[in-house]
């Protein structure tokens, strides 16, 4: 009886005495450890956000820099041919003049000079220039605008503008000036490295300072003539197209009407020589113009003249800024951990 009661009691109280395996050491869930996943997720979000902002800013700066320091040129559209026959895209002299003349301007300057005998007086000069962007940037020769107190530009449609000097480079005899105008006809920039001796060349400029829009025809006599003009040692395109004082800064164009050079002047070594004209190769002139514009954008200086030597310092400044950004990023992540 006692055994039976014990059995019944145990059966009735089976729940009270049933072993709860859920609390066994093998099934006890360990206390959750501190997870780094949320922290890692936050860190990833911070990195992505930071890099996204940094990349966006870099892209904006790159676009702004490109807009401020380089030109958008009209691209050449002709098809290069190795055939001895003329390509259909080659132009006659008349067509070249019609295409290129609107991009060539005449320039007049005034310079104030002081003399012990005459006192203060004004000297006048004249030259030519080539529009390289529709918003008023013009390439000319450095000697045309050097020391000028005022510069006046007249376009092919007889509109006159006051010009300011963006920068000059005496070693290449290239200057970049700017007029406040828009929707101008810019020259199509050719590749002077592809010039061949004997191909057609057309010079357009303002000879004698009074004959704006004058067109002369010739050939490329030499693609890289090393000469010295006014103490400058230069490698220039030689042409038989007639040029005179006042043509300096004007354009030399190829058979497609593309700018292949900025006219220097008639050879100064022999004033009696005929059929000798020279031009700064377009690749060189445009490269210098881009650098001058870039220097002007990077240096808010009160001076009008920029030096190509500023490039190295500008590059060092950019490298320094890049290093500072990397150090700031490193310190930021260190502060999180």
C-alpha positions as CSV (number, residue, x, y, z in Angstrom):
1,X,0.0,0.0,0.0
2,X,2.7,2.3,1.0
3,X,4.5,1.5,-2.3
4,X,1.4,2.0,-4.2
5,X,0.8,5.4,-2.5
6,X,4.3,6.4,-3.2
7,X,3.9,5.4,-6.8
8,X,0.6,7.4,-7.1
9,X,2.1,10.4,-5.4
10,X,5.1,10.3,-7.7
11,X,2.8,9.9,-10.8
12,X,0.7,12.8,-9.7
13,X,3.7,14.9,-9.1
14,X,5.6,13.8,-12.1
15,X,5.8,17.3,-13.4
16,X,7.4,18.5,-10.1
17,X,10.1,15.9,-10.3
18,X,10.6,15.9,-14.1
19,X,14.1,16.9,-15.0
20,X,14.3,20.0,-17.1
21,X,16.9,19.3,-19.7
22,X,16.6,22.8,-21.0
23,X,18.7,23.9,-18.0
24,X,21.3,21.3,-18.5
25,X,24.9,22.6,-18.9
26,X,24.9,21.4,-22.4
27,X,21.8,23.3,-23.4
28,X,22.4,26.5,-21.4
29,X,22.7,29.2,-24.0
30,X,25.8,31.2,-23.4
31,X,25.3,34.8,-22.6
32,X,25.5,36.8,-25.8
33,X,28.9,38.3,-26.3
34,X,29.1,42.0,-27.3
35,X,28.7,42.0,-31.0
36,X,30.9,44.2,-33.3
37,X,28.4,43.9,-36.2
38,X,26.5,47.1,-35.5
39,X,29.7,49.0,-34.9
40,X,31.2,47.5,-38.1
41,X,28.0,48.5,-40.0
42,X,28.3,52.1,-38.6
43,X,31.9,52.2,-39.6
44,X,31.1,51.0,-43.1
45,X,28.4,53.6,-43.5
46,X,30.8,56.3,-42.3
47,X,33.5,55.2,-44.7
48,X,31.1,55.0,-47.6
49,X,29.6,58.4,-46.7
50,X,33.0,60.0,-46.2
51,X,34.4,58.6,-49.4
52,X,31.3,59.4,-51.3
53,X,31.5,63.0,-50.1
54,X,35.2,63.1,-50.8
55,X,34.7,61.6,-54.3
56,X,31.9,64.0,-55.1
57,X,34.0,67.0,-54.0
58,X,37.0,65.7,-56.0
59,X,34.7,65.3,-59.1
60,X,33.3,68.8,-58.6
61,X,36.8,70.2,-58.2
62,X,38.0,68.3,-61.3
63,X,35.1,69.6,-63.4
64,X,35.5,73.1,-62.1
65,X,39.2,72.9,-62.6
66,X,38.8,71.7,-66.1
67,X,36.2,74.4,-66.8
68,X,38.5,77.1,-65.4
69,X,41.9,75.9,-66.6
70,X,41.4,74.5,-70.0
71,X,39.5,75.2,-73.2
72,X,36.9,73.3,-75.1
73,X,38.1,73.3,-78.7
74,X,36.4,72.7,-81.9
75,X,37.5,69.2,-82.9
76,X,39.0,68.5,-86.3
77,X,36.5,66.6,-88.4
78,X,38.6,65.8,-91.5
79,X,39.6,62.3,-92.5
80,X,43.4,61.8,-92.8
81,X,44.4,60.1,-96.0
82,X,47.7,58.6,-97.3
83,X,46.6,58.9,-100.9
84,X,48.4,61.2,-103.2
85,X,45.1,62.6,-104.4
86,X,43.3,65.3,-102.5
87,X,40.8,64.3,-99.9
88,X,37.2,65.5,-100.4
89,X,37.4,67.4,-97.1
90,X,40.4,69.5,-98.2
91,X,39.4,73.1,-98.8
92,X,40.3,75.7,-101.4
93,X,42.0,78.9,-100.2
94,X,38.7,80.7,-100.6
95,X,36.9,78.1,-98.4
96,X,39.8,78.3,-95.8
97,X,39.5,82.1,-95.7
98,X,35.7,81.9,-95.2
99,X,36.0,79.3,-92.5
100,X,39.0,80.7,-90.5
101,X,38.7,84.5,-90.9
102,X,36.0,85.0,-88.3
103,X,38.3,83.5,-85.6
104,X,41.1,86.0,-86.4
105,X,41.1,89.5,-84.7
106,X,43.1,92.7,-85.0
107,X,44.8,94.1,-81.9
108,X,45.8,97.7,-81.2
109,X,47.7,98.7,-78.1
110,X,48.8,101.8,-76.2
111,X,51.8,102.0,-74.0
112,X,52.9,104.8,-71.7
113,X,56.5,105.7,-71.9
114,X,58.6,108.2,-70.0
115,X,61.5,110.0,-71.5
116,X,63.9,112.5,-70.0
117,X,63.6,114.6,-73.1
118,X,60.0,114.2,-74.2
119,X,58.5,113.4,-70.8
120,X,55.5,111.1,-70.7
121,X,54.1,110.0,-74.0
122,X,52.0,107.2,-75.5
123,X,53.3,104.7,-78.1
124,X,50.9,102.7,-80.2
125,X,51.3,99.2,-81.5
126,X,49.3,96.7,-83.6
127,X,49.1,93.0,-84.1
128,X,46.7,90.1,-84.5
129,X,45.2,87.3,-82.5
130,X,43.2,84.1,-82.8
131,X,40.0,83.3,-80.8
132,X,40.3,79.9,-79.2
133,X,37.1,79.8,-77.2
134,X,33.7,81.2,-77.8
135,X,33.7,83.0,-74.5
136,X,36.5,85.4,-75.5
137,X,39.9,83.8,-74.9
138,X,42.4,84.9,-77.5
139,X,45.9,83.8,-78.2
140,X,48.4,86.3,-79.6
141,X,52.2,86.9,-79.3
142,X,53.7,88.1,-76.1
143,X,55.6,90.9,-77.8
144,X,52.3,92.3,-79.2
145,X,50.8,93.0,-75.7
146,X,53.9,93.3,-73.5
147,X,53.9,96.6,-71.5
148,X,50.6,97.7,-73.0
149,X,48.5,99.9,-70.8
150,X,45.4,99.4,-73.0
151,X,44.5,96.6,-75.4
152,X,41.7,96.9,-78.0
153,X,40.5,93.9,-79.9
154,X,38.4,94.2,-83.1
155,X,36.6,91.1,-84.4
156,X,35.9,90.3,-88.0
157,X,32.4,91.8,-87.7
158,X,34.0,95.2,-86.7
159,X,33.0,95.0,-83.1
160,X,35.5,96.4,-80.6
161,X,36.3,95.2,-77.1
162,X,38.7,96.1,-74.4
163,X,41.0,93.2,-73.5
164,X,42.8,92.1,-70.4
165,X,45.9,90.0,-70.2
166,X,45.4,86.6,-68.6
167,X,49.1,85.7,-68.8
168,X,52.2,85.8,-71.0
169,X,55.2,83.6,-71.6
170,X,58.2,85.3,-73.0
171,X,60.2,82.1,-73.8
172,X,57.5,81.0,-76.3
173,X,56.3,84.5,-77.2
174,X,52.8,83.5,-76.4
175,X,50.2,85.5,-74.6
176,X,46.6,84.8,-73.6
177,X,44.1,87.7,-73.4
178,X,40.4,87.9,-72.7
179,X,37.5,90.0,-74.0
180,X,34.1,90.1,-72.4
181,X,32.1,88.5,-75.2
182,X,30.2,85.3,-76.0
183,X,29.2,83.2,-79.0
184,X,32.4,84.1,-80.8
185,X,33.6,81.9,-83.6
186,X,36.6,80.0,-82.3
187,X,39.3,78.5,-84.5
188,X,39.4,74.8,-85.1
189,X,42.6,73.6,-83.6
190,X,44.8,71.4,-85.8
191,X,47.7,69.1,-84.9
192,X,50.9,70.8,-85.8
193,X,52.8,67.5,-85.1
194,X,51.2,66.1,-88.3
195,X,52.4,68.8,-90.6
196,X,54.3,67.8,-93.7
197,X,56.7,70.0,-95.7
198,X,55.0,71.2,-98.9
199,X,51.4,71.2,-97.8
200,X,49.2,74.3,-98.1
201,X,49.4,77.0,-95.5
202,X,47.2,80.1,-95.3
203,X,48.1,83.1,-93.1
204,X,45.4,85.5,-91.9
205,X,46.1,88.6,-89.9
206,X,46.4,92.4,-89.7
207,X,49.5,93.4,-91.6
208,X,50.8,96.9,-91.0
209,X,48.2,97.3,-88.3
210,X,45.6,98.6,-90.8
211,X,44.8,95.8,-93.1
212,X,42.8,93.4,-90.9
213,X,41.6,90.2,-92.4
214,X,44.3,90.0,-95.0
215,X,44.7,86.4,-96.4
216,X,47.9,85.2,-97.9
217,X,48.7,81.7,-99.3
218,X,51.8,79.6,-99.3
219,X,53.2,76.2,-98.2
220,X,54.8,74.8,-95.1
221,X,58.4,75.3,-95.9
222,X,59.7,73.5,-92.8
223,X,57.9,71.9,-89.9
224,X,60.4,72.6,-87.2
225,X,62.9,75.4,-88.0
226,X,65.3,76.3,-85.1
227,X,65.9,80.1,-85.3
228,X,66.5,83.0,-83.0
229,X,64.1,86.0,-83.0
230,X,64.7,89.0,-80.7
231,X,67.0,86.8,-78.6
232,X,64.5,84.0,-78.3
233,X,65.6,80.5,-79.5
234,X,62.5,78.9,-80.9
235,X,61.5,75.9,-83.0
236,X,58.9,77.3,-85.4
237,X,56.9,76.3,-88.5
238,X,58.3,78.0,-91.5
239,X,56.0,79.1,-94.3
240,X,56.2,80.9,-97.6
241,X,52.9,82.7,-97.0
242,X,53.5,86.4,-97.0
243,X,53.6,88.0,-93.5
244,X,54.4,91.5,-92.4
245,X,54.6,93.5,-89.2
246,X,51.1,93.4,-87.8
247,X,50.6,89.8,-88.7
248,X,52.2,88.8,-85.4
249,X,49.7,86.8,-83.3
250,X,47.6,85.9,-86.3
251,X,46.7,82.5,-87.5
252,X,48.4,80.0,-89.8
253,X,45.9,77.5,-91.1
254,X,46.3,74.2,-93.0
255,X,44.4,72.8,-96.0
256,X,41.4,71.9,-93.7
257,X,41.1,75.4,-92.3
258,X,42.5,74.3,-88.9
259,X,44.9,76.4,-86.8
260,X,48.4,75.0,-87.1
261,X,50.4,78.0,-85.8
262,X,50.4,81.5,-84.3
263,X,52.3,83.8,-86.7
264,X,55.5,85.2,-85.3
265,X,56.7,87.7,-87.8
266,X,58.8,88.1,-90.9
267,X,62.4,87.0,-90.2
268,X,64.2,89.8,-88.4
269,X,67.6,88.5,-89.3
270,X,67.3,89.7,-92.9
271,X,64.8,92.5,-93.6
272,X,65.2,92.0,-97.3
273,X,64.3,88.3,-97.3
274,X,61.0,87.5,-98.9
275,X,58.8,84.4,-98.5
276,X,60.1,83.8,-95.0
277,X,57.4,83.6,-92.4
278,X,57.3,81.8,-89.1
279,X,54.7,80.6,-86.6
280,X,54.7,79.0,-83.2
281,X,53.3,75.5,-83.7
282,X,49.7,75.2,-82.6
283,X,50.4,72.4,-80.2
284,X,52.9,74.5,-78.4
285,X,50.8,77.7,-78.4
286,X,47.7,75.9,-77.0
287,X,49.7,74.1,-74.4
288,X,51.1,77.4,-73.1
289,X,47.7,79.1,-73.3
290,X,46.2,76.3,-71.2
291,X,49.0,76.7,-68.6
292,X,48.5,80.4,-68.4
293,X,44.8,80.1,-67.9
294,X,45.4,77.4,-65.2
295,X,47.9,79.6,-63.4
296,X,45.5,82.5,-63.6
297,X,42.7,80.4,-62.0
298,X,45.0,79.0,-59.3
299,X,46.6,82.3,-58.4
300,X,44.3,85.2,-57.6
301,X,47.1,87.7,-58.2
302,X,46.7,91.4,-59.0
303,X,49.4,91.0,-61.6
304,X,48.3,90.3,-65.2
305,X,51.4,88.2,-66.1
306,X,51.8,84.6,-65.1
307,X,54.9,82.5,-65.2
308,X,55.1,78.9,-66.3
309,X,57.4,78.3,-63.3
310,X,54.3,78.3,-61.0
311,X,53.4,74.8,-62.2
312,X,55.9,73.1,-59.9
313,X,54.7,74.9,-56.9
314,X,51.1,74.3,-57.7
315,X,51.8,70.6,-58.1
316,X,53.6,70.5,-54.7
317,X,50.6,72.3,-53.1
318,X,48.2,69.7,-54.5
319,X,50.4,66.8,-53.2
320,X,50.5,68.5,-49.8
321,X,46.7,68.9,-49.7
322,X,46.3,65.2,-50.7
323,X,48.7,64.1,-47.9
324,X,46.8,66.2,-45.3
325,X,43.5,64.6,-46.4
326,X,44.9,61.1,-46.0
327,X,46.2,62.0,-42.5
328,X,42.9,63.4,-41.5
329,X,41.1,60.3,-42.6
330,X,43.6,58.1,-40.7
331,X,43.1,60.2,-37.5
332,X,39.3,60.0,-37.9
333,X,39.2,56.2,-37.9
334,X,41.7,56.0,-35.1
335,X,39.4,58.1,-32.9
336,X,36.5,55.6,-33.5
337,X,38.5,52.7,-32.1
